[in-house]
Amino acid sequence: VQLVEFGGGLVQAGASLRLSCAASGLTFESYTVAWFRQAPGKERAFVAAIRWRGGITNYADSVKDRVTISRDDAKKTVYLQIDSLKLDDTAVYYCAAAWRGSVYSTASHDYWGQGTQVTVSS
């Protein structure tokens, strides 16, 4: 099983960014896929999740007005669109897949990508 994130980089505050998470080796449509982020010196935090077949989405309160998660089961890819980027969005962004359990918990996720760095500059 492999999850690979794409799309990070250095962006200016106020810009938008779309991250991608490509999955291989699992029955993608049977999992909930989530994005977490980890800023320097902080714990890994939930950002958003999308459930089996894209039926239900969940967002962290801190980003729900600026973030959209979506998935393309045919491409086995999950996307995270972040608009109006803020300096506080600077973090390593990880995608993860969970068979069951709380989508908000890192412990529920069985598979993780290596992360992609997002740096927001002023």
Jmol script that loads the backbone (N, CA, C; Angstrom):
load data "model"
ATOM      1  N   VAL A   1       0.844  -1.187   0.000  1.00  0.00           N
ATOM      2  CA  VAL A   1       0.000   0.000   0.000  1.00  0.00           C
ATOM      3  C   VAL A   1       0.883   1.242   0.000  1.00  0.00           C
ATOM      4  N   GLN A   2       0.513   2.190  -0.826  1.00  0.00           N
ATOM      5  CA  GLN A   2       1.303   3.412  -0.907  1.00  0.00           C
ATOM      6  C   GLN A   2       0.382   4.607  -1.107  1.00  0.00           C
ATOM      7  N   LEU A   3       0.630   5.640  -0.325  1.00  0.00           N
ATOM      8  CA  LEU A   3      -0.036   6.927  -0.496  1.00  0.00           C
ATOM      9  C   LEU A   3       1.049   7.955  -0.783  1.00  0.00           C
ATOM     10  N   VAL A   4       0.861   8.723  -1.835  1.00  0.00           N
ATOM     11  CA  VAL A   4       1.858   9.711  -2.216  1.00  0.00           C
ATOM     12  C   VAL A   4       1.180  11.059  -2.398  1.00  0.00           C
ATOM     13  N   GLU A   5       1.686  12.043  -1.670  1.00  0.00           N
ATOM     14  CA  GLU A   5       1.127  13.392  -1.759  1.00  0.00           C
ATOM     15  C   GLU A   5       1.895  14.218  -2.788  1.00  0.00           C
ATOM     16  N   PHE A   6       1.169  15.090  -3.451  1.00  0.00           N
ATOM     17  CA  PHE A   6       1.743  16.017  -4.421  1.00  0.00           C
ATOM     18  C   PHE A   6       1.147  17.396  -4.203  1.00  0.00           C
ATOM     19  N   GLY A   7       1.851  18.397  -4.674  1.00  0.00           N
ATOM     20  CA  GLY A   7       1.261  19.728  -4.761  1.00  0.00           C
ATOM     21  C   GLY A   7       1.708  20.737  -3.736  1.00  0.00           C
ATOM     22  N   GLY A   8       2.536  20.356  -2.801  1.00  0.00           N
ATOM     23  CA  GLY A   8       3.017  21.322  -1.830  1.00  0.00           C
ATOM     24  C   GLY A   8       4.012  22.290  -2.454  1.00  0.00           C
ATOM     25  N   GLY A   9       4.391  23.272  -1.673  1.00  0.00           N
ATOM     26  CA  GLY A   9       5.369  24.233  -2.156  1.00  0.00           C
ATOM     27  C   GLY A   9       5.317  25.517  -1.372  1.00  0.00           C
ATOM     28  N   LEU A  10       5.980  26.523  -1.910  1.00  0.00           N
ATOM     29  CA  LEU A  10       6.022  27.851  -1.301  1.00  0.00           C
ATOM     30  C   LEU A  10       4.991  28.732  -1.998  1.00  0.00           C
ATOM     31  N   VAL A  11       4.068  29.259  -1.232  1.00  0.00           N
ATOM     32  CA  VAL A  11       3.012  30.099  -1.794  1.00  0.00           C
ATOM     33  C   VAL A  11       2.837  31.344  -0.936  1.00  0.00           C
ATOM     34  N   GLN A  12       2.271  32.367  -1.542  1.00  0.00           N
ATOM     35  CA  GLN A  12       2.033  33.612  -0.810  1.00  0.00           C
ATOM     36  C   GLN A  12       0.701  33.550  -0.073  1.00  0.00           C
ATOM     37  N   ALA A  13       0.651  34.267   1.006  1.00  0.00           N
ATOM     38  CA  ALA A  13      -0.600  34.365   1.745  1.00  0.00           C
ATOM     39  C   ALA A  13      -1.692  34.904   0.830  1.00  0.00           C
ATOM     40  N   GLY A  14      -2.867  34.301   0.965  1.00  0.00           N
ATOM     41  CA  GLY A  14      -4.000  34.702   0.137  1.00  0.00           C
ATOM     42  C   GLY A  14      -4.182  33.863  -1.105  1.00  0.00           C
ATOM     43  N   ALA A  15      -3.160  33.126  -1.486  1.00  0.00           N
ATOM     44  CA  ALA A  15      -3.239  32.282  -2.676  1.00  0.00           C
ATOM     45  C   ALA A  15      -3.990  30.992  -2.359  1.00  0.00           C
ATOM     46  N   SER A  16      -4.186  30.196  -3.396  1.00  0.00           N
ATOM     47  CA  SER A  16      -4.835  28.889  -3.251  1.00  0.00           C
ATOM     48  C   SER A  16      -3.859  27.794  -3.650  1.00  0.00           C
ATOM     49  N   LEU A  17      -4.146  26.610  -3.157  1.00  0.00           N
ATOM     50  CA  LEU A  17      -3.277  25.477  -3.428  1.00  0.00           C
ATOM     51  C   LEU A  17      -4.136  24.223  -3.447  1.00  0.00           C
ATOM     52  N   ARG A  18      -3.797  23.300  -4.341  1.00  0.00           N
ATOM     53  CA  ARG A  18      -4.490  22.018  -4.341  1.00  0.00           C
ATOM     54  C   ARG A  18      -3.477  20.903  -4.142  1.00  0.00           C
ATOM     55  N   LEU A  19      -3.677  20.146  -3.114  1.00  0.00           N
ATOM     56  CA  LEU A  19      -2.842  18.991  -2.845  1.00  0.00           C
ATOM     57  C   LEU A  19      -3.537  17.741  -3.368  1.00  0.00           C
ATOM     58  N   SER A  20      -2.721  16.789  -3.797  1.00  0.00           N
ATOM     59  CA  SER A  20      -3.245  15.518  -4.287  1.00  0.00           C
ATOM     60  C   SER A  20      -2.633  14.377  -3.495  1.00  0.00           C
ATOM     61  N   CYS A  21      -3.423  13.344  -3.337  1.00  0.00           N
ATOM     62  CA  CYS A  21      -2.963  12.129  -2.661  1.00  0.00           C
ATOM     63  C   CYS A  21      -3.316  10.949  -3.562  1.00  0.00           C
ATOM     64  N   ALA A  22      -2.311  10.327  -4.119  1.00  0.00           N
ATOM     65  CA  ALA A  22      -2.521   9.188  -5.010  1.00  0.00           C
ATOM     66  C   ALA A  22      -2.286   7.894  -4.237  1.00  0.00           C
ATOM     67  N   ALA A  23      -3.241   6.985  -4.353  1.00  0.00           N
ATOM     68  CA  ALA A  23      -3.173   5.735  -3.611  1.00  0.00           C
ATOM     69  C   ALA A  23      -2.970   4.554  -4.536  1.00  0.00           C
ATOM     70  N   SER A  24      -2.252   3.564  -4.049  1.00  0.00           N
ATOM     71  CA  SER A  24      -2.095   2.319  -4.786  1.00  0.00           C
ATOM     72  C   SER A  24      -2.005   1.170  -3.797  1.00  0.00           C
ATOM     73  N   GLY A  25      -2.462   0.014  -4.253  1.00  0.00           N
ATOM     74  CA  GLY A  25      -2.331  -1.170  -3.423  1.00  0.00           C
ATOM     75  C   GLY A  25      -3.427  -1.407  -2.411  1.00  0.00           C
ATOM     76  N   LEU A  26      -4.500  -0.613  -2.439  1.00  0.00           N
ATOM     77  CA  LEU A  26      -5.609  -0.868  -1.533  1.00  0.00           C
ATOM     78  C   LEU A  26      -6.919  -0.683  -2.267  1.00  0.00           C
ATOM     79  N   THR A  27      -7.958  -1.204  -1.664  1.00  0.00           N
ATOM     80  CA  THR A  27      -9.298  -1.040  -2.230  1.00  0.00           C
ATOM     81  C   THR A  27      -9.770   0.354  -1.861  1.00  0.00           C
ATOM     82  N   PHE A  28      -9.395   1.284  -2.650  1.00  0.00           N
ATOM     83  CA  PHE A  28      -9.505   2.695  -2.320  1.00  0.00           C
ATOM     84  C   PHE A  28     -10.902   3.084  -1.900  1.00  0.00           C
ATOM     85  N   GLU A  29     -11.877   2.613  -2.619  1.00  0.00           N
ATOM     86  CA  GLU A  29     -13.246   3.063  -2.368  1.00  0.00           C
ATOM     87  C   GLU A  29     -13.800   2.532  -1.048  1.00  0.00           C
ATOM     88  N   SER A  30     -13.087   1.647  -0.378  1.00  0.00           N
ATOM     89  CA  SER A  30     -13.556   1.106   0.898  1.00  0.00           C
ATOM     90  C   SER A  30     -13.008   1.867   2.096  1.00  0.00           C
ATOM     91  N   TYR A  31     -12.171   2.840   1.848  1.00  0.00           N
ATOM     92  CA  TYR A  31     -11.513   3.549   2.938  1.00  0.00           C
ATOM     93  C   TYR A  31     -12.034   4.979   3.059  1.00  0.00           C
ATOM     94  N   THR A  32     -11.900   5.505   4.234  1.00  0.00           N
ATOM     95  CA  THR A  32     -11.999   6.944   4.436  1.00  0.00           C
ATOM     96  C   THR A  32     -10.593   7.502   4.306  1.00  0.00           C
ATOM     97  N   VAL A  33     -10.478   8.571   3.554  1.00  0.00           N
ATOM     98  CA  VAL A  33      -9.176   9.199   3.382  1.00  0.00           C
ATOM     99  C   VAL A  33      -9.209  10.583   4.010  1.00  0.00           C
ATOM    100  N   ALA A  34      -8.187  10.872   4.763  1.00  0.00           N
ATOM    101  CA  ALA A  34      -8.132  12.136   5.489  1.00  0.00           C
ATOM    102  C   ALA A  34      -6.831  12.859   5.207  1.00  0.00           C
ATOM    103  N   TRP A  35      -6.877  14.147   5.431  1.00  0.00           N
ATOM    104  CA  TRP A  35      -5.673  14.979   5.432  1.00  0.00           C
ATOM    105  C   TRP A  35      -5.423  15.456   6.862  1.00  0.00           C
ATOM    106  N   PHE A  36      -4.170  15.345   7.245  1.00  0.00           N
ATOM    107  CA  PHE A  36      -3.700  15.899   8.504  1.00  0.00           C
ATOM    108  C   PHE A  36      -2.554  16.858   8.175  1.00  0.00           C
ATOM    109  N   ARG A  37      -2.218  17.686   9.127  1.00  0.00           N
ATOM    110  CA  ARG A  37      -1.059  18.555   8.949  1.00  0.00           C
ATOM    111  C   ARG A  37      -0.305  18.675  10.258  1.00  0.00           C
ATOM    112  N   GLN A  38       0.975  18.911  10.119  1.00  0.00           N
ATOM    113  CA  GLN A  38       1.830  19.053  11.293  1.00  0.00           C
ATOM    114  C   GLN A  38       2.752  20.242  11.098  1.00  0.00           C
ATOM    115  N   ALA A  39       2.533  21.238  11.927  1.00  0.00           N
ATOM    116  CA  ALA A  39       3.382  22.415  11.919  1.00  0.00           C
ATOM    117  C   ALA A  39       4.578  22.173  12.834  1.00  0.00           C
ATOM    118  N   PRO A  40       5.657  22.920  12.638  1.00  0.00           N
ATOM    119  CA  PRO A  40       6.844  22.734  13.474  1.00  0.00           C
ATOM    120  C   PRO A  40       6.511  22.880  14.954  1.00  0.00           C
ATOM    121  N   GLY A  41       6.921  21.903  15.735  1.00  0.00           N
ATOM    122  CA  GLY A  41       6.715  21.955  17.169  1.00  0.00           C
ATOM    123  C   GLY A  41       5.316  21.632  17.635  1.00  0.00           C
ATOM    124  N   LYS A  42       4.451  21.234  16.713  1.00  0.00           N
ATOM    125  CA  LYS A  42       3.060  20.938  17.086  1.00  0.00           C
ATOM    126  C   LYS A  42       2.706  19.502  16.735  1.00  0.00           C
ATOM    127  N   GLU A  43       1.625  19.031  17.309  1.00  0.00           N
ATOM    128  CA  GLU A  43       1.155  17.690  17.011  1.00  0.00           C
ATOM    129  C   GLU A  43       0.456  17.660  15.653  1.00  0.00           C
ATOM    130  N   ARG A  44       0.391  16.479  15.104  1.00  0.00           N
ATOM    131  CA  ARG A  44      -0.316  16.299  13.840  1.00  0.00           C
ATOM    132  C   ARG A  44      -1.810  16.524  14.076  1.00  0.00           C
ATOM    133  N   ALA A  45      -2.403  17.329  13.228  1.00  0.00           N
ATOM    134  CA  ALA A  45      -3.786  17.742  13.444  1.00  0.00           C
ATOM    135  C   ALA A  45      -4.661  17.406  12.238  1.00  0.00           C
ATOM    136  N   PHE A  46      -5.870  17.031  12.521  1.00  0.00           N
ATOM    137  CA  PHE A  46      -6.852  16.716  11.481  1.00  0.00           C
ATOM    138  C   PHE A  46      -7.215  17.963  10.685  1.00  0.00           C
ATOM    139  N   VAL A  47      -7.365  17.783   9.375  1.00  0.00           N
ATOM    140  CA  VAL A  47      -7.786  18.891   8.505  1.00  0.00           C
ATOM    141  C   VAL A  47      -9.139  18.585   7.873  1.00  0.00           C
ATOM    142  N   ALA A  48      -9.204  17.448   7.188  1.00  0.00           N
ATOM    143  CA  ALA A  48     -10.436  17.098   6.478  1.00  0.00           C
ATOM    144  C   ALA A  48     -10.426  15.609   6.169  1.00  0.00           C
ATOM    145  N   ALA A  49     -11.626  15.071   5.941  1.00  0.00           N
ATOM    146  CA  ALA A  49     -11.741  13.661   5.572  1.00  0.00           C
ATOM    147  C   ALA A  49     -12.918  13.477   4.632  1.00  0.00           C
ATOM    148  N   ILE A  50     -12.834  12.442   3.839  1.00  0.00           N
ATOM    149  CA  ILE A  50     -13.926  12.105   2.938  1.00  0.00           C
ATOM    150  C   ILE A  50     -14.154  10.608   3.015  1.00  0.00           C
ATOM    151  N   ARG A  51     -15.426  10.243   3.144  1.00  0.00           N
ATOM    152  CA  ARG A  51     -15.759   8.846   3.411  1.00  0.00           C
ATOM    153  C   ARG A  51     -15.974   8.051   2.124  1.00  0.00           C
ATOM    154  N   TRP A  52     -16.204   6.801   2.305  1.00  0.00           N
ATOM    155  CA  TRP A  52     -16.369   5.862   1.217  1.00  0.00           C
ATOM    156  C   TRP A  52     -17.308   6.404   0.155  1.00  0.00           C
ATOM    157  N   ARG A  53     -16.851   6.340  -1.052  1.00  0.00           N
ATOM    158  CA  ARG A  53     -17.577   6.826  -2.226  1.00  0.00           C
ATOM    159  C   ARG A  53     -17.914   8.310  -2.144  1.00  0.00           C
ATOM    160  N   GLY A  54     -17.202   9.050  -1.336  1.00  0.00           N
ATOM    161  CA  GLY A  54     -17.359  10.506  -1.316  1.00  0.00           C
ATOM    162  C   GLY A  54     -18.657  10.998  -0.744  1.00  0.00           C
ATOM    163  N   GLY A  55     -19.340  10.160   0.033  1.00  0.00           N
ATOM    164  CA  GLY A  55     -20.645  10.559   0.514  1.00  0.00           C
ATOM    165  C   GLY A  55     -20.653  11.606   1.611  1.00  0.00           C
ATOM    166  N   ILE A  56     -19.665  11.559   2.471  1.00  0.00           N
ATOM    167  CA  ILE A  56     -19.666  12.453   3.633  1.00  0.00           C
ATOM    168  C   ILE A  56     -18.283  13.060   3.783  1.00  0.00           C
ATOM    169  N   THR A  57     -18.259  14.330   4.068  1.00  0.00           N
ATOM    170  CA  THR A  57     -16.993  15.006   4.333  1.00  0.00           C
ATOM    171  C   THR A  57     -16.996  15.584   5.739  1.00  0.00           C
ATOM    172  N   ASN A  58     -15.837  15.696   6.310  1.00  0.00           N
ATOM    173  CA  ASN A  58     -15.650  16.297   7.633  1.00  0.00           C
ATOM    174  C   ASN A  58     -14.500  17.286   7.543  1.00  0.00           C
ATOM    175  N   TYR A  59     -14.632  18.368   8.260  1.00  0.00           N
ATOM    176  CA  TYR A  59     -13.606  19.402   8.250  1.00  0.00           C
ATOM    177  C   TYR A  59     -13.305  19.859   9.670  1.00  0.00           C
ATOM    178  N   ALA A  60     -12.070  20.225   9.880  1.00  0.00           N
ATOM    179  CA  ALA A  60     -11.711  20.882  11.131  1.00  0.00           C
ATOM    180  C   ALA A  60     -12.342  22.266  11.147  1.00  0.00           C
ATOM    181  N   ASP A  61     -12.809  22.670  12.299  1.00  0.00           N
ATOM    182  CA  ASP A  61     -13.458  23.974  12.405  1.00  0.00           C
ATOM    183  C   ASP A  61     -12.537  25.112  11.969  1.00  0.00           C
ATOM    184  N   SER A  62     -11.255  24.936  12.205  1.00  0.00           N
ATOM    185  CA  SER A  62     -10.310  26.018  11.930  1.00  0.00           C
ATOM    186  C   SER A  62     -10.133  26.292  10.450  1.00  0.00           C
ATOM    187  N   VAL A  63     -10.515  25.344   9.594  1.00  0.00           N
ATOM    188  CA  VAL A  63     -10.273  25.519   8.159  1.00  0.00           C
ATOM    189  C   VAL A  63     -11.513  25.321   7.300  1.00  0.00           C
ATOM    190  N   LYS A  64     -12.639  25.011   7.893  1.00  0.00           N
ATOM    191  CA  LYS A  64     -13.787  24.544   7.109  1.00  0.00           C
ATOM    192  C   LYS A  64     -14.299  25.560   6.108  1.00  0.00           C
ATOM    193  N   ASP A  65     -14.020  26.838   6.339  1.00  0.00           N
ATOM    194  CA  ASP A  65     -14.492  27.855   5.389  1.00  0.00           C
ATOM    195  C   ASP A  65     -13.547  28.030   4.210  1.00  0.00           C
ATOM    196  N   ARG A  66     -12.383  27.412   4.257  1.00  0.00           N
ATOM    197  CA  ARG A  66     -11.368  27.645   3.221  1.00  0.00           C
ATOM    198  C   ARG A  66     -10.891  26.369   2.538  1.00  0.00           C
ATOM    199  N   VAL A  67     -11.376  25.235   2.993  1.00  0.00           N
ATOM    200  CA  VAL A  67     -10.839  23.958   2.524  1.00  0.00           C
ATOM    201  C   VAL A  67     -11.948  23.109   1.909  1.00  0.00           C
ATOM    202  N   THR A  68     -11.610  22.429   0.829  1.00  0.00           N
ATOM    203  CA  THR A  68     -12.533  21.487   0.202  1.00  0.00           C
ATOM    204  C   THR A  68     -11.793  20.193  -0.083  1.00  0.00           C
ATOM    205  N   ILE A  69     -12.365  19.101   0.371  1.00  0.00           N
ATOM    206  CA  ILE A  69     -11.791  17.794   0.081  1.00  0.00           C
ATOM    207  C   ILE A  69     -12.675  17.080  -0.927  1.00  0.00           C
ATOM    208  N   SER A  70     -12.049  16.375  -1.845  1.00  0.00           N
ATOM    209  CA  SER A  70     -12.790  15.631  -2.854  1.00  0.00           C
ATOM    210  C   SER A  70     -11.990  14.402  -3.233  1.00  0.00           C
ATOM    211  N   ARG A  71     -12.653  13.472  -3.900  1.00  0.00           N
ATOM    212  CA  ARG A  71     -11.937  12.270  -4.309  1.00  0.00           C
ATOM    213  C   ARG A  71     -12.417  11.809  -5.664  1.00  0.00           C
ATOM    214  N   ASP A  72     -11.513  11.142  -6.364  1.00  0.00           N
ATOM    215  CA  ASP A  72     -11.821  10.532  -7.653  1.00  0.00           C
ATOM    216  C   ASP A  72     -11.456   9.061  -7.506  1.00  0.00           C
ATOM    217  N   ASP A  73     -12.467   8.237  -7.295  1.00  0.00           N
ATOM    218  CA  ASP A  73     -12.192   6.822  -7.049  1.00  0.00           C
ATOM    219  C   ASP A  73     -11.571   6.145  -8.269  1.00  0.00           C
ATOM    220  N   ALA A  74     -11.945   6.576  -9.439  1.00  0.00           N
ATOM    221  CA  ALA A  74     -11.387   5.973 -10.653  1.00  0.00           C
ATOM    222  C   ALA A  74      -9.885   6.228 -10.741  1.00  0.00           C
ATOM    223  N   LYS A  75      -9.456   7.385 -10.281  1.00  0.00           N
ATOM    224  CA  LYS A  75      -8.032   7.723 -10.304  1.00  0.00           C
ATOM    225  C   LYS A  75      -7.341   7.372  -8.997  1.00  0.00           C
ATOM    226  N   LYS A  76      -8.138   6.919  -8.018  1.00  0.00           N
ATOM    227  CA  LYS A  76      -7.599   6.616  -6.694  1.00  0.00           C
ATOM    228  C   LYS A  76      -6.819   7.806  -6.154  1.00  0.00           C
ATOM    229  N   THR A  77      -7.432   8.942  -6.233  1.00  0.00           N
ATOM    230  CA  THR A  77      -6.789  10.183  -5.821  1.00  0.00           C
ATOM    231  C   THR A  77      -7.758  11.016  -4.985  1.00  0.00           C
ATOM    232  N   VAL A  78      -7.224  11.580  -3.920  1.00  0.00           N
ATOM    233  CA  VAL A  78      -7.977  12.504  -3.087  1.00  0.00           C
ATOM    234  C   VAL A  78      -7.317  13.865  -3.167  1.00  0.00           C
ATOM    235  N   TYR A  79      -8.131  14.899  -3.223  1.00  0.00           N
ATOM    236  CA  TYR A  79      -7.629  16.252  -3.383  1.00  0.00           C
ATOM    237  C   TYR A  79      -7.982  17.085  -2.146  1.00  0.00           C
ATOM    238  N   LEU A  80      -7.133  18.036  -1.848  1.00  0.00           N
ATOM    239  CA  LEU A  80      -7.397  19.013  -0.799  1.00  0.00           C
ATOM    240  C   LEU A  80      -7.144  20.394  -1.371  1.00  0.00           C
ATOM    241  N   GLN A  81      -8.210  21.131  -1.546  1.00  0.00           N
ATOM    242  CA  GLN A  81      -8.117  22.508  -2.040  1.00  0.00           C
ATOM    243  C   GLN A  81      -8.101  23.441  -0.835  1.00  0.00           C
ATOM    244  N   ILE A  82      -7.097  24.281  -0.757  1.00  0.00           N
ATOM    245  CA  ILE A  82      -7.003  25.256   0.326  1.00  0.00           C
ATOM    246  C   ILE A  82      -7.001  26.644  -0.296  1.00  0.00           C
ATOM    247  N   ASP A  83      -7.951  27.444   0.083  1.00  0.00           N
ATOM    248  CA  ASP A  83      -8.064  28.811  -0.427  1.00  0.00           C
ATOM    249  C   ASP A  83      -7.656  29.816   0.652  1.00  0.00           C
ATOM    250  N   SER A  84      -7.358  31.021   0.211  1.00  0.00           N
ATOM    251  CA  SER A  84      -7.007  32.114   1.133  1.00  0.00           C
ATOM    252  C   SER A  84      -5.976  31.661   2.162  1.00  0.00           C
ATOM    253  N   LEU A  85      -4.886  31.145   1.665  1.00  0.00           N
ATOM    254  CA  LEU A  85      -3.861  30.585   2.546  1.00  0.00           C
ATOM    255  C   LEU A  85      -3.358  31.623   3.541  1.00  0.00           C
ATOM    256  N   LYS A  86      -3.122  31.150   4.756  1.00  0.00           N
ATOM    257  CA  LYS A  86      -2.617  31.984   5.836  1.00  0.00           C
ATOM    258  C   LYS A  86      -1.255  31.466   6.285  1.00  0.00           C
ATOM    259  N   LEU A  87      -0.514  32.330   6.971  1.00  0.00           N
ATOM    260  CA  LEU A  87       0.783  31.910   7.478  1.00  0.00           C
ATOM    261  C   LEU A  87       0.660  30.674   8.369  1.00  0.00           C
ATOM    262  N   ASP A  88      -0.438  30.592   9.112  1.00  0.00           N
ATOM    263  CA  ASP A  88      -0.663  29.459  10.016  1.00  0.00           C
ATOM    264  C   ASP A  88      -0.914  28.143   9.288  1.00  0.00           C
ATOM    265  N   ASP A  89      -1.113  28.212   7.989  1.00  0.00           N
ATOM    266  CA  ASP A  89      -1.303  26.977   7.214  1.00  0.00           C
ATOM    267  C   ASP A  89       0.019  26.290   6.897  1.00  0.00           C
ATOM    268  N   THR A  90       1.117  26.943   7.214  1.00  0.00           N
ATOM    269  CA  THR A  90       2.429  26.351   6.985  1.00  0.00           C
ATOM    270  C   THR A  90       2.574  25.081   7.806  1.00  0.00           C
ATOM    271  N   ALA A  91       2.832  23.976   7.107  1.00  0.00           N
ATOM    272  CA  ALA A  91       2.915  22.674   7.774  1.00  0.00           C
ATOM    273  C   ALA A  91       3.280  21.614   6.743  1.00  0.00           C
ATOM    274  N   VAL A  92       3.598  20.441   7.244  1.00  0.00           N
ATOM    275  CA  VAL A  92       3.680  19.272   6.377  1.00  0.00           C
ATOM    276  C   VAL A  92       2.290  18.648   6.355  1.00  0.00           C
ATOM    277  N   TYR A  93       1.793  18.431   5.161  1.00  0.00           N
ATOM    278  CA  TYR A  93       0.455  17.874   4.983  1.00  0.00           C
ATOM    279  C   TYR A  93       0.562  16.396   4.617  1.00  0.00           C
ATOM    280  N   TYR A  94      -0.189  15.583   5.361  1.00  0.00           N
ATOM    281  CA  TYR A  94      -0.182  14.144   5.162  1.00  0.00           C
ATOM    282  C   TYR A  94      -1.569  13.665   4.769  1.00  0.00           C
ATOM    283  N   CYS A  95      -1.617  12.715   3.867  1.00  0.00           N
ATOM    284  CA  CYS A  95      -2.867  12.018   3.662  1.00  0.00           C
ATOM    285  C   CYS A  95      -2.758  10.647   4.316  1.00  0.00           C
ATOM    286  N   ALA A  96      -3.908  10.125   4.715  1.00  0.00           N
ATOM    287  CA  ALA A  96      -3.943   8.863   5.433  1.00  0.00           C
ATOM    288  C   ALA A  96      -5.247   8.151   5.128  1.00  0.00           C
ATOM    289  N   ALA A  97      -5.227   6.845   5.202  1.00  0.00           N
ATOM    290  CA  ALA A  97      -6.411   6.036   4.906  1.00  0.00           C
ATOM    291  C   ALA A  97      -6.795   5.209   6.125  1.00  0.00           C
ATOM    292  N   ALA A  98      -8.103   5.180   6.385  1.00  0.00           N
ATOM    293  CA  ALA A  98      -8.625   4.439   7.525  1.00  0.00           C
ATOM    294  C   ALA A  98      -9.736   3.505   7.081  1.00  0.00           C
ATOM    295  N   TRP A  99      -9.679   2.287   7.605  1.00  0.00           N
ATOM    296  CA  TRP A  99     -10.754   1.327   7.324  1.00  0.00           C
ATOM    297  C   TRP A  99     -11.958   1.590   8.210  1.00  0.00           C
ATOM    298  N   ARG A 100     -11.710   1.950   9.463  1.00  0.00           N
ATOM    299  CA  ARG A 100     -12.789   2.227  10.399  1.00  0.00           C
ATOM    300  C   ARG A 100     -12.232   3.050  11.554  1.00  0.00           C
ATOM    301  N   GLY A 101     -13.098   3.503  12.422  1.00  0.00           N
ATOM    302  CA  GLY A 101     -12.684   4.312  13.553  1.00  0.00           C
ATOM    303  C   GLY A 101     -12.905   5.790  13.273  1.00  0.00           C
ATOM    304  N   SER A 102     -12.510   6.606  14.214  1.00  0.00           N
ATOM    305  CA  SER A 102     -12.715   8.040  14.104  1.00  0.00           C
ATOM    306  C   SER A 102     -11.817   8.657  13.033  1.00  0.00           C
ATOM    307  N   VAL A 103     -12.413   9.393  12.140  1.00  0.00           N
ATOM    308  CA  VAL A 103     -11.612  10.034  11.094  1.00  0.00           C
ATOM    309  C   VAL A 103     -10.731  11.136  11.670  1.00  0.00           C
ATOM    310  N   TYR A 104     -11.074  11.598  12.882  1.00  0.00           N
ATOM    311  CA  TYR A 104     -10.333  12.702  13.484  1.00  0.00           C
ATOM    312  C   TYR A 104      -9.048  12.233  14.171  1.00  0.00           C
ATOM    313  N   SER A 105      -8.930  10.946  14.374  1.00  0.00           N
ATOM    314  CA  SER A 105      -7.816  10.405  15.135  1.00  0.00           C
ATOM    315  C   SER A 105      -6.726   9.844  14.250  1.00  0.00           C
ATOM    316  N   THR A 106      -5.478  10.208  14.527  1.00  0.00           N
ATOM    317  CA  THR A 106      -4.367   9.636  13.774  1.00  0.00           C
ATOM    318  C   THR A 106      -4.285   8.127  13.999  1.00  0.00           C
ATOM    319  N   ALA A 107      -4.678   7.667  15.176  1.00  0.00           N
ATOM    320  CA  ALA A 107      -4.562   6.246  15.507  1.00  0.00           C
ATOM    321  C   ALA A 107      -5.475   5.367  14.658  1.00  0.00           C
ATOM    322  N   SER A 108      -6.525   5.946  14.102  1.00  0.00           N
ATOM    323  CA  SER A 108      -7.467   5.160  13.295  1.00  0.00           C
ATOM    324  C   SER A 108      -6.957   4.882  11.893  1.00  0.00           C
ATOM    325  N   HIS A 109      -5.931   5.597  11.488  1.00  0.00           N
ATOM    326  CA  HIS A 109      -5.491   5.514  10.091  1.00  0.00           C
ATOM    327  C   HIS A 109      -4.382   4.497   9.922  1.00  0.00           C
ATOM    328  N   ASP A 110      -4.627   3.586   8.996  1.00  0.00           N
ATOM    329  CA  ASP A 110      -3.728   2.455   8.810  1.00  0.00           C
ATOM    330  C   ASP A 110      -2.544   2.782   7.901  1.00  0.00           C
ATOM    331  N   TYR A 111      -2.767   3.673   6.981  1.00  0.00           N
ATOM    332  CA  TYR A 111      -1.735   3.969   5.989  1.00  0.00           C
ATOM    333  C   TYR A 111      -1.518   5.477   5.891  1.00  0.00           C
ATOM    334  N   TRP A 112      -0.261   5.848   5.716  1.00  0.00           N
ATOM    335  CA  TRP A 112       0.120   7.259   5.659  1.00  0.00           C
ATOM    336  C   TRP A 112       1.039   7.522   4.487  1.00  0.00           C
ATOM    337  N   GLY A 113       0.913   8.715   3.922  1.00  0.00           N
ATOM    338  CA  GLY A 113       1.886   9.151   2.950  1.00  0.00           C
ATOM    339  C   GLY A 113       3.090   9.755   3.635  1.00  0.00           C
ATOM    340  N   GLN A 114       4.049  10.163   2.833  1.00  0.00           N
ATOM    341  CA  GLN A 114       5.296  10.701   3.376  1.00  0.00           C
ATOM    342  C   GLN A 114       5.190  12.173   3.718  1.00  0.00           C
ATOM    343  N   GLY A 115       4.125  12.814   3.249  1.00  0.00           N
ATOM    344  CA  GLY A 115       3.915  14.222   3.540  1.00  0.00           C
ATOM    345  C   GLY A 115       4.433  15.134   2.451  1.00  0.00           C
ATOM    346  N   THR A 116       3.807  16.294   2.348  1.00  0.00           N
ATOM    347  CA  THR A 116       4.257  17.318   1.421  1.00  0.00           C
ATOM    348  C   THR A 116       4.269  18.657   2.155  1.00  0.00           C
ATOM    349  N   GLN A 117       5.340  19.391   1.989  1.00  0.00           N
ATOM    350  CA  GLN A 117       5.514  20.641   2.725  1.00  0.00           C
ATOM    351  C   GLN A 117       4.748  21.775   2.044  1.00  0.00           C
ATOM    352  N   VAL A 118       3.996  22.491   2.828  1.00  0.00           N
ATOM    353  CA  VAL A 118       3.353  23.716   2.372  1.00  0.00           C
ATOM    354  C   VAL A 118       3.899  24.853   3.222  1.00  0.00           C
ATOM    355  N   THR A 119       4.473  25.838   2.562  1.00  0.00           N
ATOM    356  CA  THR A 119       5.009  26.995   3.261  1.00  0.00           C
ATOM    357  C   THR A 119       4.334  28.240   2.719  1.00  0.00           C
ATOM    358  N   VAL A 120       3.720  28.994   3.608  1.00  0.00           N
ATOM    359  CA  VAL A 120       3.009  30.200   3.217  1.00  0.00           C
ATOM    360  C   VAL A 120       3.844  31.399   3.646  1.00  0.00           C
ATOM    361  N   SER A 121       4.115  32.264   2.703  1.00  0.00           N
ATOM    362  CA  SER A 121       4.926  33.447   2.984  1.00  0.00           C
ATOM    363  C   SER A 121       4.061  34.702   2.943  1.00  0.00           C
ATOM    364  N   SER A 122       4.520  35.719   3.637  1.00  0.00           N
ATOM    365  CA  SER A 122       3.764  36.985   3.685  1.00  0.00           C
ATOM    366  C   SER A 122       4.129  37.884   2.521  1.00  0.00           C
TER     367      SER A 122
END
end "model"
wireframe off; spacefill off
backbone 0.3
color backbone group
